[in-house]
Amino acid sequence: MAELLEKKIKQLDRQIGRTQSAEEKLLESIPGIGPLFSSVIATEIDGITRFNSAAKLAAYAGVVPTTHASGGRVFNGRLLWQCNKWLRWALVEASWSAIQFSSYFGGIYRNARARGKNKNVAITVVAHRMAKIIWLLLNEQRPYTETLPDRSADGVTAAPRRKPALAFAS
């Protein structure tokens, strides 16, 4: 019985793989985005050519704060409420997974937390960055790679690491 179920699961996985679009396969290269989220994101974006910039995609997804300006000062407020709720949900949920498996997205999250942001605001920062990356990948039709640039080819060497400061013993 268990073997029959496993065969059926493998067969269904192959069927899902065949029905995926090229956009969905590109989206799955991003950490945290699997078959479900790639389908939701690709469906809700409905063609990346609709968006002239990454900022417009992020605003459509609702992962940017509202802004209020008065007297020459700009104040950031809550997230946009007029947005594509399904796209926002998919980006935020994928971001929770991405911070666990990607050093890049995890670093963005930890940096936001270190600046005093609560966990929900910090994960929205990650979702915002993910929306920008999605726009870039779909426009350039290339998969996501998480590699550091090779600076040795430019003649730039890494700065020597500093020793940690020693605490005073009392």
Sine and cosine of phi, psi and omega as CSV:
sin_phi,cos_phi,sin_psi,cos_psi,sin_omega,cos_omega
0.00,0.00,-0.71,0.71,-0.01,-1.00
-0.91,0.42,-0.60,0.80,0.02,-1.00
-0.91,0.42,-0.63,0.77,0.01,-1.00
-0.90,0.44,-0.68,0.73,0.03,-1.00
-0.90,0.43,-0.66,0.75,0.01,-1.00
-0.90,0.43,-0.63,0.78,0.05,-1.00
-0.89,0.46,-0.69,0.73,-0.01,-1.00
-0.90,0.43,-0.65,0.76,0.02,-1.00
-0.89,0.45,-0.70,0.71,0.02,-1.00
-0.89,0.45,-0.63,0.77,0.02,-1.00
-0.90,0.44,-0.69,0.72,0.02,-1.00
-0.92,0.40,-0.61,0.79,0.06,-1.00
-0.87,0.48,-0.66,0.75,0.03,-1.00
-0.91,0.42,-0.64,0.77,0.03,-1.00
-0.90,0.44,-0.68,0.73,0.02,-1.00
-0.88,0.47,-0.67,0.74,0.01,-1.00
-0.88,0.47,-0.57,0.82,0.00,-1.00
-0.96,0.28,-0.49,0.87,-0.06,-1.00
-1.00,0.02,-0.05,1.00,0.00,-1.00
-0.96,0.29,0.61,-0.80,0.08,-1.00
-0.99,0.13,0.17,-0.99,0.03,-1.00
-0.90,0.44,-0.59,0.81,0.02,-1.00
-0.89,0.45,-0.67,0.74,-0.01,-1.00
-0.90,0.44,-0.62,0.78,0.03,-1.00
-0.92,0.40,-0.62,0.79,0.06,-1.00
-0.91,0.42,-0.65,0.76,-0.01,-1.00
-0.91,0.42,-0.56,0.83,0.00,-1.00
-0.93,0.36,-0.22,0.98,0.05,-1.00
-0.97,0.24,-0.24,0.97,0.02,-1.00
-0.99,0.13,0.74,-0.68,0.03,-1.00
-0.86,0.52,0.70,-0.72,0.03,-1.00
1.00,-0.09,-0.24,0.97,-0.02,-1.00
-0.96,-0.28,0.90,-0.44,0.02,-1.00
-0.95,-0.32,-0.28,-0.96,-0.04,-1.00
-0.87,0.50,-0.65,0.76,-0.02,-1.00
-0.92,0.40,-0.80,0.61,-0.04,-1.00
-0.91,0.40,-0.57,0.82,0.02,-1.00
-0.91,0.41,-0.61,0.79,0.04,-1.00
-0.92,0.40,-0.71,0.71,0.00,-1.00
-0.89,0.45,-0.73,0.68,-0.05,-1.00
-0.90,0.43,-0.73,0.68,-0.01,-1.00
-0.89,0.46,-0.64,0.77,0.00,-1.00
-0.92,0.39,-0.69,0.72,-0.06,-1.00
-0.96,0.28,-0.51,0.86,0.06,-1.00
-0.95,0.32,-0.65,0.76,0.07,-1.00
0.82,0.57,0.76,0.65,0.04,-1.00
0.99,-0.15,0.92,-0.38,-0.08,-1.00
-0.93,0.36,-0.30,0.95,-0.02,-1.00
-0.92,0.39,-0.22,0.98,0.07,-1.00
-0.92,0.39,-0.36,0.93,-0.11,-0.99
-0.92,-0.38,0.83,-0.55,-0.02,-1.00
-0.97,0.25,-0.39,0.92,-0.05,-1.00
-0.52,-0.86,0.24,-0.97,0.04,-1.00
-0.91,0.41,-0.55,0.84,0.01,-1.00
-0.89,0.45,-0.59,0.80,0.01,-1.00
-0.94,0.34,-0.58,0.81,0.08,-1.00
-0.91,0.41,-0.68,0.74,0.01,-1.00
-0.89,0.45,-0.63,0.78,0.03,-1.00
-0.93,0.38,-0.65,0.76,0.04,-1.00
-0.88,0.48,-0.61,0.79,0.02,-1.00
-0.97,0.23,-0.26,0.97,0.03,-1.00
0.98,0.19,0.44,0.90,0.01,-1.00
-0.96,-0.27,0.46,0.89,0.10,-1.00
-0.84,-0.54,0.54,-0.84,0.00,-1.00
-0.97,0.22,0.42,-0.91,0.14,-0.99
-0.96,0.28,0.44,-0.90,0.02,-1.00
-0.82,-0.58,0.60,-0.80,0.06,-1.00
-0.78,-0.62,0.75,-0.66,-0.01,-1.00
-0.88,-0.48,0.69,-0.72,0.03,-1.00
-0.43,-0.90,0.80,-0.60,0.06,-1.00
0.89,0.45,0.55,0.84,0.01,-1.00
0.99,0.14,-0.02,1.00,0.03,-1.00
-0.96,-0.29,0.56,-0.83,0.00,-1.00
-0.92,-0.40,0.77,-0.64,0.00,-1.00
-0.90,-0.44,0.74,-0.67,0.09,-1.00
-1.00,-0.03,0.69,-0.72,-0.03,-1.00
-0.88,-0.48,-0.55,-0.83,-0.02,-1.00
-0.95,0.31,0.10,-1.00,0.05,-1.00
-0.93,0.36,0.39,-0.92,0.06,-1.00
-0.87,0.49,0.68,-0.73,0.02,-1.00
-0.99,-0.12,-0.35,0.94,0.07,-1.00
-1.00,-0.06,1.00,-0.03,-0.06,-1.00
-0.45,-0.89,0.04,-1.00,0.09,-1.00
-0.99,0.10,0.97,-0.24,-0.11,-0.99
-0.90,0.44,-0.61,0.79,-0.01,-1.00
-0.92,0.39,-0.63,0.78,0.01,-1.00
-0.93,0.38,-0.66,0.75,0.05,-1.00
-0.88,0.47,-0.71,0.71,0.01,-1.00
-0.85,0.53,-0.73,0.68,-0.04,-1.00
-0.90,0.45,-0.66,0.75,-0.01,-1.00
-0.92,0.39,-0.68,0.74,-0.02,-1.00
-0.92,0.39,-0.70,0.71,0.00,-1.00
-0.92,0.40,-0.63,0.78,0.05,-1.00
-0.91,0.41,-0.53,0.85,0.01,-1.00
-0.92,0.40,-0.60,0.80,0.05,-1.00
-0.87,0.49,-0.64,0.77,0.03,-1.00
-0.96,0.29,-0.63,0.78,-0.06,-1.00
-0.90,0.43,-0.57,0.83,-0.03,-1.00
-0.94,0.35,-0.34,0.94,0.02,-1.00
-0.99,0.10,-0.50,0.87,-0.14,-0.99
-0.92,-0.40,-0.07,1.00,-0.03,-1.00
-0.80,-0.59,0.79,-0.61,0.03,-1.00
-0.93,0.36,-0.51,0.86,0.01,-1.00
-0.92,0.40,-0.81,0.58,-0.02,-1.00
-0.93,0.36,-0.57,0.82,0.07,-1.00
-0.89,0.46,-0.61,0.79,0.04,-1.00
-0.91,0.41,-0.63,0.78,0.05,-1.00
-0.89,0.46,-0.69,0.72,0.00,-1.00
-0.89,0.45,-0.75,0.67,-0.01,-1.00
-0.90,0.44,-0.59,0.81,0.03,-1.00
-0.90,0.43,-0.69,0.73,0.02,-1.00
-0.91,0.42,-0.65,0.76,0.03,-1.00
-0.91,0.42,-0.60,0.80,0.01,-1.00
-0.92,0.39,-0.44,0.90,0.05,-1.00
-0.99,0.13,0.06,1.00,0.08,-1.00
1.00,-0.09,0.15,0.99,0.02,-1.00
-0.98,0.20,0.58,-0.82,0.06,-1.00
-0.97,0.26,0.15,-0.99,-0.15,-0.99
-0.89,0.45,-0.56,0.83,-0.01,-1.00
-0.95,0.31,-0.62,0.79,0.06,-1.00
-0.93,0.38,-0.67,0.75,-0.01,-1.00
-0.89,0.45,-0.63,0.78,-0.01,-1.00
-0.95,0.31,-0.47,0.88,0.08,-1.00
-0.93,0.36,-0.56,0.83,0.09,-1.00
-0.88,0.47,-0.67,0.74,0.03,-1.00
-0.91,0.41,-0.68,0.74,0.01,-1.00
-0.89,0.45,-0.60,0.80,0.04,-1.00
-0.89,0.46,-0.72,0.70,0.02,-1.00
-0.90,0.43,-0.61,0.79,0.01,-1.00
-0.90,0.44,-0.63,0.78,0.03,-1.00
-0.89,0.46,-0.65,0.76,0.03,-1.00
-0.90,0.43,-0.65,0.76,0.01,-1.00
-0.92,0.40,-0.64,0.76,0.03,-1.00
-0.87,0.49,-0.70,0.71,0.02,-1.00
-0.86,0.52,-0.72,0.70,-0.02,-1.00
-0.90,0.43,-0.73,0.69,-0.04,-1.00
-0.91,0.42,-0.66,0.75,-0.02,-1.00
-0.95,0.31,-0.53,0.85,0.06,-1.00
-0.95,0.32,-0.64,0.77,-0.03,-1.00
-1.00,0.00,-0.13,0.99,0.00,-1.00
0.80,0.60,0.78,0.63,0.04,-1.00
-0.69,-0.72,0.49,-0.87,-0.01,-1.00
-0.97,0.23,0.33,-0.94,0.01,-1.00
-0.97,0.25,0.71,-0.71,0.13,-0.99
-0.76,-0.65,0.67,-0.74,-0.01,-1.00
-0.94,-0.35,0.97,0.23,0.02,-1.00
-0.81,-0.58,0.50,-0.87,0.07,-1.00
-0.99,0.13,0.58,-0.81,0.01,-1.00
-0.92,0.40,0.57,-0.82,0.02,-1.00
-0.99,0.11,0.97,-0.23,-0.05,-1.00
-1.00,0.04,-0.19,0.98,-0.01,-1.00
-0.93,0.38,-0.45,0.90,0.03,-1.00
-0.93,0.36,-0.46,0.89,0.01,-1.00
-1.00,0.09,-0.05,1.00,-0.05,-1.00
1.00,0.09,0.10,1.00,0.00,-1.00
-1.00,-0.08,0.78,-0.62,0.03,-1.00
-0.96,-0.29,0.40,-0.92,0.00,-1.00
-0.94,0.35,0.58,-0.81,0.04,-1.00
-0.94,0.35,0.56,-0.83,0.02,-1.00
-0.90,0.43,0.58,-0.82,0.00,-1.00
-0.96,0.28,0.65,-0.76,0.06,-1.00
-0.99,0.11,0.51,-0.86,0.09,-1.00
-0.98,0.22,0.59,-0.81,0.02,-1.00
-0.91,0.41,0.55,-0.83,0.01,-1.00
-0.92,0.40,0.64,-0.77,0.00,-1.00
-1.00,0.06,0.64,-0.76,0.05,-1.00
-0.99,0.14,0.54,-0.84,0.02,-1.00
-0.97,0.24,0.73,-0.69,0.05,-1.00
-1.00,0.03,0.72,-0.70,0.01,-1.00
-0.91,-0.41,0.00,0.00,0.00,0.00
